[in-house]
Amino acid sequence: LSNMLPELIRMTCSMMGAWGKATPTGKLTQLRTLDFGTGPFAKYSTLIVYHPFNGYSWANIGFPGFVGAVTGFSEHIGLSEKVWEVYGPGKDTQPGHYDGLPVTGAIRDMIQFASTKEDAHNFALSHKRTWGVFLGVGDDSSQEFKAMGYREEDCKWYGDNNITAITNFTQVEGVVYIDKHPQPSHDTHTMPDLVNSYYGNLTAMNVVQNFPRIEKSGDVHVAVYDFGLKQTYVAFGVVDANGQYGPNDEGFACFQPFLKFDQTTLWNEPRP
């Protein structure tokens, strides 16, 4: 049942990819925040590294016993995810069904077997999709990021030239981002102001220190992938015995210290 939770419980979340003129080196910086709500998951968060005989070495930021993935990265790509919710009467999530590959299974397979964002998109097109989410994919070969509008009906690509069709935010060269709200977002300031303030200097460190905290996005965990330096920053939420984050949400992952992982060290770890 836990591996179906993203289908059963609609997680909000935020994502962003920034590259080219948006970063000092032109290399890709990618953000993924997980907004899940109260419960025990933050207390039992893990980062598990896999060295499979088929596919690529990859890391799953998840939970014990969770065989799928909601957040992860490999030798070649990084994944971000957000439920596809929309504003408007009679609307909420995109239409879907449970007869197909669960989103968590699709994410896991993309991370393990895709070497480019195009590989991940082709995989999404090739199987029976279930519920609507946005899947953000960045890769080291192009140092760019795109978001898939992944749903039962279709699976379209959104880049910096057309993501505004989803968010209604102003187009920004070298940046694709979707905030935690239903789309198009009614918050026209928080994330757009952050992007504009740090444009040209959207380093992993600036994103880590400012975006999740100011957005207040990422209760269970936050991940930032630095494709240039091949580093990943991860923060986990802290809950009490009742699964609560505290009266002021001070236990949210976005308010916690970040751990820094060197990806080369993770991938070079010998197989058990």
C-alpha positions in Angstrom: 0.0 0.0 0.0 2.8 2.4 0.8 4.0 2.3 -2.8 0.7 3.6 -4.0 0.6 6.5 -1.6 1.4 9.2 -4.3 -1.7 7.9 -6.1 -3.8 7.8 -3.0 -2.7 11.0 -1.3 -2.1 14.0 -3.6 1.3 15.5 -2.7 1.8 19.1 -3.6 5.6 19.9 -3.8 7.7 22.3 -5.8 10.4 21.9 -8.5 12.9 24.0 -10.5 15.7 23.6 -12.9 18.1 26.4 -13.7 20.9 26.4 -16.3 22.7 28.6 -18.8 22.4 32.3 -18.1 20.5 31.5 -14.9 23.6 30.0 -13.1 27.2 31.4 -12.8 28.8 28.4 -14.6 25.9 27.5 -17.0 25.6 24.1 -15.2 22.3 22.8 -14.0 20.9 23.4 -10.5 17.8 21.3 -9.7 15.3 21.6 -6.8 12.8 19.1 -5.5 10.7 19.7 -2.4 8.2 17.1 -1.0 5.1 18.5 0.7 3.2 15.5 2.0 1.6 16.6 5.3 1.6 15.1 8.7 2.5 11.5 9.5 5.4 9.3 10.3 7.3 9.5 7.0 9.7 12.3 7.9 10.7 10.3 11.0 11.7 7.3 8.9 13.3 9.0 5.9 16.3 7.3 4.2 18.8 7.8 1.4 19.6 4.4 -0.1 22.2 4.0 -2.9 21.7 1.1 -5.4 24.4 -0.4 -7.6 22.3 -2.6 -9.9 23.7 -5.0 -12.5 21.2 -3.5 -15.0 21.0 0.2 -15.4 22.9 2.9 -13.6 23.9 3.4 -10.0 21.2 5.6 -8.3 20.0 7.0 -5.0 16.5 6.8 -3.7 15.4 9.4 -1.2 12.5 7.6 0.4 11.4 5.4 3.2 12.1 1.9 4.5 10.2 -0.8 2.6 9.4 1.7 -0.2 10.4 -0.1 -3.4 9.3 2.7 -5.7 10.6 6.3 -5.7 9.3 9.8 -5.3 12.7 11.5 -5.3 16.0 10.4 -6.6 19.1 10.8 -8.8 21.5 8.7 -10.7 24.9 9.0 -12.4 23.1 10.8 -15.2 19.8 12.3 -14.2 17.8 13.9 -11.3 14.1 13.6 -10.8 11.6 16.0 -9.2 7.8 15.3 -8.8 4.7 17.3 -8.1 1.0 16.3 -8.3 -0.9 17.9 -11.2 -3.6 20.0 -9.6 -5.5 22.8 -11.2 -7.7 25.7 -10.1 -11.2 26.1 -11.2 -14.8 24.9 -10.5 -15.2 21.2 -11.0 -11.4 20.7 -11.3 -8.8 19.3 -9.0 -6.4 16.6 -10.1 -6.1 15.3 -13.6 -8.3 12.3 -14.5 -6.6 8.9 -13.9 -7.0 5.3 -12.9 -5.1 2.6 -11.0 -4.8 0.1 -13.9 -1.2 0.7 -14.9 2.4 1.3 -13.7 2.2 3.3 -10.4 3.9 6.7 -10.6 6.5 5.5 -8.0 7.4 2.6 -10.3 7.8 4.9 -13.3 10.0 7.3 -11.4 12.2 4.5 -10.1 12.6 3.0 -13.6 13.4 6.4 -15.1 16.1 7.1 -12.5 17.7 3.6 -12.9 17.6 3.2 -16.6 17.5 6.6 -18.3 20.8 8.4 -19.2 19.1 11.5 -20.5 15.8 13.4 -20.0 14.7 12.3 -23.4 15.2 8.6 -22.3 12.9 9.3 -19.3 10.3 11.0 -21.5 10.3 8.1 -24.0 9.9 5.6 -21.1 6.9 7.7 -19.9 5.4 7.5 -23.4 5.8 3.7 -23.7 3.8 2.5 -20.7 0.2 2.8 -19.3 0.2 5.9 -17.2 -2.1 6.2 -14.1 -2.5 9.6 -12.3 -1.4 13.1 -13.4 1.8 14.5 -12.0 4.6 16.8 -13.2 7.9 15.0 -13.4 11.0 17.2 -13.7 14.1 15.7 -15.2 17.5 17.2 -15.5 20.5 15.4 -17.1 24.3 15.8 -17.0 24.7 15.5 -20.8 22.7 18.5 -21.7 22.9 20.4 -18.3 19.2 21.3 -18.9 15.9 20.6 -17.3 12.4 19.9 -18.5 9.1 19.0 -16.9 6.7 16.3 -18.2 3.0 16.8 -17.9 2.6 13.1 -17.1 -1.0 12.0 -17.1 -3.3 9.2 -18.5 -4.3 11.2 -21.5 -0.8 12.3 -22.7 2.7 13.2 -21.6 3.9 16.6 -22.9 7.3 18.2 -22.5 7.5 21.7 -21.0 10.7 23.7 -21.2 11.7 27.3 -20.5 9.9 28.3 -23.7 6.4 26.9 -22.9 6.1 26.1 -19.1 4.2 29.4 -18.8 1.2 27.5 -20.4 1.1 25.6 -17.1 2.1 28.2 -14.5 1.2 31.5 -16.1 4.4 32.9 -14.7 6.6 35.1 -16.9 9.0 33.2 -19.2 12.5 33.1 -17.9 15.4 31.9 -20.1 17.1 28.9 -18.7 14.6 28.3 -15.8 11.7 25.9 -15.5 9.8 26.0 -12.2 6.4 25.0 -10.7 5.5 26.1 -7.2 3.6 24.1 -4.6 0.2 25.4 -5.5 -2.4 24.2 -8.0 -1.7 25.5 -11.4 -1.7 28.1 -12.8 -0.5 29.4 -9.4 -2.3 32.2 -7.6 0.9 33.1 -5.8 2.5 35.4 -8.4 5.3 36.6 -6.1 7.0 34.1 -3.9 8.8 31.8 -6.3 8.9 34.2 -9.2 10.6 36.8 -7.0 13.1 34.3 -5.8 14.0 33.3 -9.4 14.3 37.0 -10.4 16.4 37.9 -7.3 18.9 35.1 -7.8 18.9 34.9 -11.6 22.4 34.6 -12.9 23.5 33.2 -9.5 21.1 30.2 -9.0 23.7 28.1 -7.4 22.9 25.0 -5.4 23.9 26.8 -2.2 21.7 29.8 -2.9 18.8 27.6 -3.7 19.4 25.4 -0.6 19.6 28.5 1.7 16.6 30.4 0.4 14.1 28.7 -1.9 12.6 26.0 0.3 12.6 28.2 3.5 11.1 31.3 1.9 8.5 29.2 -0.1 7.8 27.1 3.0 7.9 24.2 0.7 9.2 20.7 1.7 7.9 19.2 4.9 9.0 15.6 4.5 12.2 16.2 2.5 14.0 18.6 0.2 16.7 17.7 -2.4 18.9 20.0 -4.5 21.1 18.5 -7.2 24.2 20.4 -8.3 25.1 18.9 -11.7 28.2 21.0 -12.1 29.9 19.9 -8.9 28.1 16.5 -8.8 26.8 17.1 -5.3 23.4 16.6 -3.7 22.0 18.4 -0.7 19.2 16.7 1.3 17.2 17.9 4.3 14.6 15.7 6.2 11.7 16.8 8.3 11.4 16.2 12.0 8.1 15.1 13.6 6.9 14.2 17.1 5.3 10.9 18.3 2.0 12.0 16.8 3.5 12.8 13.4 3.2 16.6 13.9 5.9 19.1 12.8 5.3 21.5 15.8 3.0 24.4 16.4 4.9 26.7 14.0 5.9 23.9 11.5 9.4 24.2 12.8 10.0 20.6 12.0 9.5 21.0 8.2 12.5 19.8 6.2 12.8 23.3 4.6 13.8 24.6 8.0 16.3 21.9 8.8 20.1 21.7 8.2 21.1 20.1 4.9 23.4 17.2 4.4 25.8 17.3 1.4 26.6 14.1 -0.5 29.4 13.8 -3.1 27.9 11.8 -5.9 31.1 10.4 -7.2 31.8 8.9 -3.8 28.3 7.4 -3.7 28.7 5.8 -7.2 32.2 4.5 -6.4 31.1 2.6 -3.4 31.7 -1.1 -4.1 28.7 -3.4 -4.6 27.8 -5.4 -1.5 
